[in-house]
Amino acid sequence: MNATPQAPRISWLQHALTIGVAARSIYLARRLRAGREVERQEATRRELQRGLALTEFGRAQGIRAALAAKEFRERVPLRTYESLAPWIERMKRGETDVLWPGRCRYFAISSGTTVGRTKYLPITAEMLAHFRRAGLDSLSFYVHRAGSAQVFGGRHLMLGGSVALAPLGGANARDALAGDLSGIAALHLPRWVERHLYEPGREIARLSDWPEKLRAIALRTARRDVRLLAGIPTWILIFAETLRAVTGEKTLQAVWPGLRCVVHGGVPLAPFARELRAVLGPGVHFHEVFPASEAFIAAQDGEPEAGLRLLTDAGIFYEFLPLSQFDESRLPELGAKAVTLGDVQCGVDYALLLTTPGGLCRYVIGDVVRFVSTRPPRLVYVGRTRLQLSAFGEHVIEKEITDALAAVCARRGLSIVNFHVAPEFVDSAAARKTGRHEWWIELKTPGAACFDPAQAADEIDRELQRLNDDYEAKRKGGALARPRVHLVPDGTFERWLRARGKWGGQNKTPRCSSDRGLADELKRELDRAARSEMARTI
C-alpha cells in the first residue's frame, strides 16, 4: 500500500514539551560550558559511597560514607560480573541491602554480545532515574545541535526489546522480574510519554517474535507522525525493509515526512552509514549514543568526529584502567592503577570501570574507550576487553577491524550485513606454517557479485597495516600471513543468531575473537548449507 502520514496534530502538551526541552537544552549547554565535570564526578563518588556503605557488600569491602578517594581506590578491588554473581543471586532471591540499599525487583538480561555468560544486572529505582536523566540529557544535546525541538512534536519509535518480563521464580524471589533493559525502561515511562511520544505502544512492544514485531510496528506507525527513530543500525535497516514492503515507499522519510533524528548506538555506524542514508532520506540527522545495560555512558554533543560527551552528572562514577595494564586474571591487584576523569589522557586506550546506584562497584564493564579530548571529556568506543584479536601478538582492536572493512567497502560502494574475524592457526597437516586472520563477511546481494575475496583480502591487509603498528610489524616480519576472506551467503549470520535465540532486540554479533569458537560454528553452518544444496540438486 502507499501510505501517506496523517497531517500532524500537535497537542498542547507537545507544544509545551518542545518549549521545555528547548529551554532545557540551552540550560544544559551553558552548564556544560562551565566545565566542573571532575568536581561533579567526585560528588557522585561520595553520594554512591553513602549508599554502598549501607549494604552487606559495602561492609565486607570496608566502604564507609566518608572514605577518601585514595582509600577507595586502594581498598576496593575491581570486579567483573563473575565475581559479583553470588551477590546478585542473593538479590534475585529477594534479599535486601545486598549490593544496594533495599530490595531490587528488576534485572536487565544482557550478554553484551551473543557469546558468553548471560548477565542479570540489578535495575533499582535509582538506576531507572539515571536512565531517564541520561536519556533526556542525550536528547537535549541533539536539540541544541539541531537548533530545534520539533522532534518532540511527534512520535519517538524505539526498536527495543520486549516489555514482556519473565518472573525469576523461586520461593523467595518476591516477584522479581527479568528482561531487556529497554523493556524495563518502557514499563516505567510516565503516562504522558506513553500517550504523546512513545511508539510502538505497550501491546506491540510485548511481542518477542522479531519478524512479527517488525511488521506490527510498520502497520501501526505507517500513518503516524514519527519524528525520531532509535535502534541498532543493523536492526534499523531490517525494519526499513519491512516498512518499505508495507508502504511501497523507498525511504523512511517518504513515509514519515517529519522524521529528523535517528538515534543509534551499540555498534559502529561506519559499515552501515551509506545504506542507512539511502533508506532514511535527505535531512535526517544521526545522533550517536553510548548505552549499556549497566549505564548510559555518553552521547553526541557535536560533530561525529568530536567523539561522545561523557555523562558526568547522571549518577554514575567512572574510572579508567589503561588497557596496557589490564589483565583480567590480576584485577584484585590493579585497583590503585585506575585513574579518574581528572587524570585521563587523550589517545590512551582505557578499560572502562563503573560504580552505579544499582550496586555495581568498580565494575569492569568490558568496554574499551579512548578520549579524543579531556576538556570537555569526549571519548570514542574502540572495542571490548574480551574481543580483541591478538592470537599472534598483533593487538588489533574491534574499532580497527571495523574501520578497515568499512574503508574497503566504502571505496567499492558495498553494503555490509555482518562480519566476524578470527585467527587461523599454524597447521602442519594443512601445510600452513604461518598463522593469519580469517574474515567471514556477508554483503548485500547487489554488491556480492563484484566482491573478489582475494583482492579484498589485500585491501583489508593494507588498511590494517596503516591502522595498527603491531599488525604491520607482524606482517612485514613474516610472523603473520596475508588474511583470508570468505564471502558467506545471504542469511548466514541471521541463521547463526536465530539458532541461539538472539535474533532481534539489542543482540549483536562479536566482530572479532582471539579464538575460533564462532568461526568454526560459521564453517559448520556453511558446510550444512552446502550439503543441503547438494542434496536438493541431486
C-alpha positions in Angstrom: 0.0 0.0 0.0 1.1 3.6 -0.4 0.8 5.2 3.0 0.6 8.9 3.5 1.0 10.1 7.1 -1.9 11.9 8.5 -1.4 15.6 9.0 0.4 16.1 12.3 -1.9 17.1 15.1 0.2 18.6 17.8 -1.3 18.5 21.3 -0.9 21.4 23.8 1.3 19.1 25.8 3.6 18.5 22.9 3.8 22.3 22.3 4.7 22.8 25.9 7.2 19.9 25.7 9.0 21.3 22.7 9.4 24.7 24.5 10.5 23.0 27.7 13.1 20.8 26.0 14.4 23.7 24.0 14.9 25.7 27.2 16.5 22.7 29.0 18.9 22.2 26.1 20.1 25.8 26.4 20.5 25.5 30.2 22.4 22.2 29.8 24.7 23.7 27.2 25.6 26.6 29.5 26.2 24.2 32.4 28.5 22.0 30.2 30.4 25.1 29.0 31.1 25.9 32.7 33.1 22.6 33.0 33.4 21.3 36.5 33.0 17.7 35.3 35.8 16.5 37.7 34.1 18.1 40.7 30.7 16.5 39.7 32.3 13.1 39.4 33.8 13.5 42.9 30.4 14.5 44.3 28.9 11.4 42.6 31.5 9.1 44.1 30.7 10.4 47.6 27.0 10.0 47.0 27.4 6.4 45.8 29.7 5.6 48.7 26.9 6.6 51.2 24.6 4.1 49.6 27.2 1.3 49.3 28.2 1.8 53.0 24.7 0.6 54.0 25.0 -2.7 52.2 26.4 -6.1 53.1 28.8 -5.8 50.1 30.0 -2.4 51.2 30.6 -3.5 54.8 32.5 -6.6 53.5 34.7 -4.2 51.5 35.2 -1.8 54.3 33.4 1.0 52.4 32.4 3.9 54.6 30.5 7.0 53.7 33.4 9.2 54.4 36.1 7.1 52.7 38.6 9.3 50.9 39.2 8.8 47.1 42.7 7.4 47.6 41.4 4.9 50.2 38.5 3.9 47.9 41.0 3.1 45.0 43.3 1.2 47.2 40.8 -0.7 49.4 38.1 -1.7 46.9 39.1 -4.2 44.2 38.0 -4.2 40.6 35.3 -6.7 39.8 33.8 -8.5 36.8 30.3 -9.8 36.6 31.6 -13.3 37.6 32.9 -12.0 40.9 29.6 -10.2 41.6 27.4 -13.0 40.5 27.0 -14.6 44.0 25.8 -11.3 45.4 23.4 -10.7 42.5 22.0 -14.2 43.0 21.1 -13.2 46.6 19.4 -10.1 45.2 17.4 -12.2 42.7 16.2 -14.3 45.6 14.7 -11.2 47.2 17.3 -10.4 49.9 17.6 -6.7 50.9 20.6 -4.4 51.3 22.9 -6.7 49.4 24.7 -4.6 46.7 22.4 -1.5 47.1 20.0 -0.5 49.9 16.6 -2.0 49.7 15.2 -4.8 47.6 15.7 -4.9 43.8 12.8 -6.1 41.8 14.1 -5.8 38.2 17.1 -7.3 36.5 18.2 -6.5 33.0 19.3 -9.5 31.0 22.4 -8.8 29.0 25.2 -10.8 27.4 26.8 -7.8 25.8 27.4 -9.8 22.6 25.9 -13.1 21.6 28.6 -15.1 23.3 29.5 -15.5 26.9 27.5 -15.8 30.1 24.1 -14.2 30.4 24.2 -11.4 33.0 21.4 -10.3 35.3 22.1 -6.7 36.1 20.2 -5.0 39.0 17.9 -2.2 38.0 17.0 -0.3 41.1 14.7 2.8 41.3 17.9 4.9 41.3 19.1 3.2 38.1 15.8 3.9 36.4 16.2 7.6 37.4 19.7 7.5 35.9 18.5 6.2 32.6 15.7 8.7 32.4 18.0 11.7 33.2 20.8 10.5 30.9 18.3 9.8 28.1 16.8 13.3 28.4 20.3 14.8 28.5 21.2 13.0 25.3 18.2 14.3 23.5 18.8 17.8 24.9 22.3 17.5 23.3 20.6 16.8 20.0 18.1 19.6 20.3 20.9 22.1 21.0 22.9 20.8 18.0 19.9 20.9 15.6 18.7 24.2 16.9 15.1 22.9 17.1 13.0 20.8 19.5 10.5 19.8 16.8 11.3 16.1 17.2 9.2 16.4 20.4 6.2 17.5 18.4 5.7 13.9 17.1 6.3 10.3 17.9 9.5 8.5 19.0 9.8 5.0 17.7 12.1 2.7 19.8 13.2 -0.6 18.2 14.0 -2.2 21.5 13.4 -5.5 23.3 10.2 -6.9 24.6 8.5 -5.3 27.6 7.2 -8.8 28.5 9.3 -9.6 31.5 9.8 -13.1 32.9 9.5 -13.9 36.6 12.7 -15.2 38.1 10.7 -17.7 40.2 11.7 -19.4 43.4 10.0 -19.3 46.8 11.9 -16.1 47.9 12.1 -14.2 44.6 9.5 -11.7 45.8 8.1 -11.1 42.3 11.5 -10.4 40.8 11.3 -9.9 37.0 14.0 -10.1 34.3 14.1 -8.9 30.7 15.6 -6.5 28.3 16.6 -3.1 29.7 14.7 -1.2 27.0 11.6 -3.2 28.0 12.1 -2.5 31.7 12.5 1.2 31.0 9.5 1.3 28.7 7.3 -0.1 31.5 8.3 2.8 33.7 7.6 5.6 31.3 5.4 8.4 32.6 1.8 8.1 31.4 2.0 11.3 29.3 5.2 10.0 27.5 3.3 6.8 26.5 0.4 8.8 25.3 2.2 11.5 23.3 5.6 10.2 22.4 6.3 6.5 22.7 6.0 4.1 19.9 5.3 1.2 19.2 2.9 1.1 22.2 3.0 -1.4 25.0 1.0 -4.1 23.3 3.3 -4.4 20.3 6.4 -3.9 22.5 5.4 -7.1 24.3 6.0 -9.2 21.2 9.1 -11.3 21.3 8.9 -12.8 17.7 11.1 -10.2 15.9 9.7 -10.5 12.3 6.1 -10.4 13.7 7.0 -7.5 15.8 8.6 -5.5 13.0 5.6 -6.0 10.7 3.2 -4.9 13.5 5.3 -1.8 14.1 5.3 -1.0 10.4 1.5 -1.4 10.2 0.9 0.8 13.3 3.4 3.6 12.5 2.9 3.9 8.7 0.3 6.6 9.2 1.8 8.2 12.3 4.0 11.3 12.7 7.2 9.6 13.6 10.0 12.2 14.1 12.6 10.2 15.9 13.8 6.6 15.4 16.1 4.8 17.8 17.8 1.4 17.5 20.9 -0.5 16.5 21.9 0.2 12.8 21.5 -3.4 11.7 18.0 -3.6 13.0 17.0 -0.2 11.7 18.0 -1.5 8.2 16.0 -4.7 8.7 13.0 -2.6 9.9 13.3 -0.3 6.9 12.9 -3.3 4.6 9.7 -4.3 6.4 8.3 -0.7 6.3 9.0 -0.4 2.6 7.2 -3.7 2.0 4.2 -2.5 3.9 4.1 1.1 2.4 5.7 0.8 -1.0 7.8 3.8 -0.3 11.5 3.9 -0.9 12.6 5.9 2.1 11.5 6.2 5.7 11.2 10.0 5.2 8.7 9.4 2.4 6.6 7.6 5.0 7.3 10.0 7.8 7.9 13.5 6.4 8.7 14.8 9.9 11.5 12.3 10.6 14.5 14.3 11.6 16.6 12.2 14.0 17.9 8.6 14.1 19.4 7.7 17.5 21.9 4.9 17.1 24.4 3.0 19.3 25.6 -0.4 20.3 27.7 -1.0 17.1 29.9 1.3 15.0 27.9 3.2 12.4 30.6 3.3 9.6 29.9 -0.1 8.0 26.2 0.8 7.6 26.2 4.6 7.1 26.0 4.6 3.3 23.0 2.3 3.2 21.3 4.0 6.2 21.5 7.4 4.5 19.9 5.8 1.4 16.9 4.3 3.2 16.3 7.2 5.6 16.1 10.0 3.0 17.5 13.6 3.0 17.6 15.8 6.0 17.7 13.1 8.7 20.4 13.6 11.3 22.3 10.8 13.1 22.6 11.1 16.8 25.1 8.7 18.4 24.8 7.4 22.0 26.8 5.0 24.1 24.3 3.0 26.1 24.8 -0.3 28.0 22.6 -2.3 30.3 24.9 -1.2 33.1 24.6 2.5 32.5 24.0 5.2 29.9 27.6 6.4 29.4 27.9 9.1 26.7 26.2 10.9 23.9 27.0 13.1 20.9 27.0 16.8 21.6 28.9 18.0 18.5 30.1 16.7 15.2 30.7 12.9 14.9 34.5 13.2 14.7 34.5 15.1 18.1 33.6 12.0 20.0 30.8 11.4 22.6 30.4 13.6 25.7 30.8 11.6 28.9 27.7 12.0 31.0 29.3 13.0 34.3 26.3 14.3 36.2 23.8 11.5 35.8 24.6 9.3 38.9 27.5 7.1 37.6 31.1 7.3 38.8 33.7 6.4 36.1 37.2 5.2 36.4 39.7 4.2 33.7 42.3 1.5 33.7 45.0 1.8 31.0 44.5 -1.1 28.7 48.2 -1.7 28.6 47.9 -2.7 32.3 44.6 -4.6 32.0 44.8 -8.3 33.0 41.6 -9.9 34.0 43.4 -12.6 36.0 45.0 -9.9 38.2 42.1 -7.5 38.7 42.3 -7.5 42.6 45.9 -6.1 42.3 45.0 -3.3 39.8 42.6 -1.2 41.7 45.2 1.5 42.5 46.3 1.8 38.9 42.9 3.0 37.7 42.6 6.8 37.1 39.6 9.1 37.5 38.4 11.7 35.0 40.9 14.3 36.1 43.9 12.2 35.1 42.9 10.6 31.8 44.9 11.4 28.7 43.9 11.7 25.1 44.9 8.8 22.8 45.3 6.2 25.5 43.0 3.1 25.4 41.3 2.5 28.8 39.2 -0.3 30.2 36.0 1.4 31.5 35.0 0.9 35.1 31.7 1.9 36.6 30.2 2.4 40.1 26.4 2.7 39.9 23.4 3.1 42.1 22.5 -0.5 41.2 25.3 -1.7 43.4 28.0 -2.4 40.7 31.2 -1.2 42.4 34.3 -0.6 40.4 32.8 -2.9 37.8 34.7 -3.8 34.7 32.0 -3.3 32.0 34.2 -4.9 29.3 34.3 -1.8 27.0 37.4 -0.1 25.9 37.3 3.7 25.3 39.8 6.4 24.1 39.5 10.1 24.9 39.7 12.5 22.0 39.5 15.5 24.4 39.6 15.9 28.1 38.1 19.5 28.4 35.4 18.8 27.7 35.6 15.0 28.3 34.7 13.3 24.9 35.6 9.7 24.0 35.1 7.1 21.4 34.3 3.4 21.8 37.2 1.2 20.5 36.2 -2.3 21.4 35.8 -4.9 24.1 38.4 -6.2 26.5 37.5 -9.8 25.7 37.0 -9.2 21.9 40.5 -8.2 20.8 42.3 -10.1 18.1 45.7 -10.8 19.4 46.3 -14.5 18.8 49.7 -13.7 17.3 50.6 -10.7 19.4 49.2 -8.2 16.9 46.9 -6.4 19.4 44.2 -5.4 16.9 41.1 -3.9 18.4 37.5 -4.0 17.2 37.5 -0.4 16.0 40.5 -1.0 13.7 38.9 -4.1 12.3 35.6 -2.3 11.7 37.3 0.8 10.2 39.4 -1.3 7.8 36.5 -3.2 6.4 34.3 -0.1 6.2 37.0 1.7 4.2 37.3 -1.1 1.7 33.6 -1.4 1.2 33.1 2.4 1.0 35.6 2.5 -1.9 33.7 -0.2 -3.7 30.3 1.1 -2.9 29.4 -2.1 -1.0 26.9 -2.5 1.9 27.9 -4.8 4.9 25.3 -7.0 6.5 27.6 -8.6 9.1 31.1 -9.9 9.6 33.4 -11.7 12.0 37.2 -12.1 12.2 39.1 -15.0 13.9 42.7 -16.4 13.9 43.6 -19.3 11.6 46.5 -21.0 13.4 49.5 -22.9 12.2 48.5 -26.3 10.9 51.2 -28.7 9.6 48.6 -31.1 8.3 47.3 -28.4 6.1 50.8 -27.2 5.2 50.1 -23.9 6.9 53.3 -22.7 8.6 52.2 -19.2 9.5 49.0 -18.0 11.2 46.7 -15.5 9.7 43.4 -13.7 10.1 40.3 -15.3 8.6 37.4 -13.0 7.7 33.8 -14.1 7.3 31.8 -11.3 5.5 28.1 -11.1 4.5 27.2 -8.4 2.0 24.0 -7.2 0.5 23.2 -9.3 -2.6 23.7 -6.5 -5.2 27.3 -5.9 -4.1 28.3 -9.5 -3.7 28.9 -10.1 -7.5 31.7 -7.6 -7.7 33.4 -8.6 -4.5 36.6 -10.6 -5.1 37.7 -12.2 -1.8 41.4 -12.3 -2.8 41.5 -8.7 -3.8 39.5 -7.6 -0.7 42.0 -9.5 1.5 44.8 -7.5 0.0 43.0 -4.2 0.6 42.0 -5.1 4.2 45.6 -6.1 4.9 46.8 -2.7 3.7 44.2 -0.9 5.8 45.1 -2.8 8.9 48.8 -2.2 8.4 48.0 1.5 8.1 45.9 1.5 11.3 48.0 -0.8 13.6 51.7 -0.8 14.0 51.9 -4.2 15.7 49.9 -5.8 12.9 52.2 -4.1 10.4 55.3 -5.4 12.2 54.0 -8.9 12.3 53.1 -8.9 8.6 56.4 -7.4 7.4 58.4 -9.6 9.8 56.7 -12.8 8.4 55.0 -13.7 11.7 51.6 -13.2 10.2 50.4 -14.3 6.8 48.1 -12.4 4.4 44.5 -12.7 5.6 41.9 -15.0 4.1 38.4 -13.7 3.2 35.2 -15.7 2.9 32.1 -14.2 1.3 29.2 -16.0 3.0 25.7 -16.5 1.5 22.8 -14.3 2.4 21.3 -15.1 5.8 24.3 -16.9 7.3 24.6 -14.6 10.3 20.8 -14.5 10.7 20.7 -18.3 10.9 23.5 -18.2 13.4 21.7 -15.7 15.6 18.4 -17.5 15.4 19.9 -20.8 16.4 21.0 -19.1 19.6 17.7 -17.3 20.2 19.4 -13.9 19.6 17.5 -12.6 16.6 16.2 -9.1 17.2 16.3 -6.6 20.0 19.7 -5.4 21.1 21.7 -8.5 20.2 25.0 -8.1 18.4 27.5 -10.4 16.7 31.0 -10.4 18.1 33.2 -8.7 15.4 36.4 -10.4 16.4 37.9 -13.0 18.7 41.3 -14.5 19.5 39.8 -18.0 19.4 37.9 -19.9 16.7 34.6 -20.6 18.6 32.3 -18.5 16.4 34.4 -19.1 13.2 34.1 -22.8 13.5 30.4 -22.6 14.1 30.1 -20.4 10.9 32.1 -23.0 9.0 29.8 -25.8 10.2 26.8 -23.7 9.2 28.1 -23.2 5.7 29.0 -26.9 5.4 25.4 -27.9 6.4 24.0 -25.4 3.9 26.3 -26.8 1.1 25.2 -30.4 1.8 21.6 -29.3 1.8 22.0 -27.6 -1.5 23.8 -30.6 -3.0 21.0 -32.9 -1.8 18.4 -30.7 -3.5 20.4 -30.6 -6.7 20.7 -34.4 -6.8 
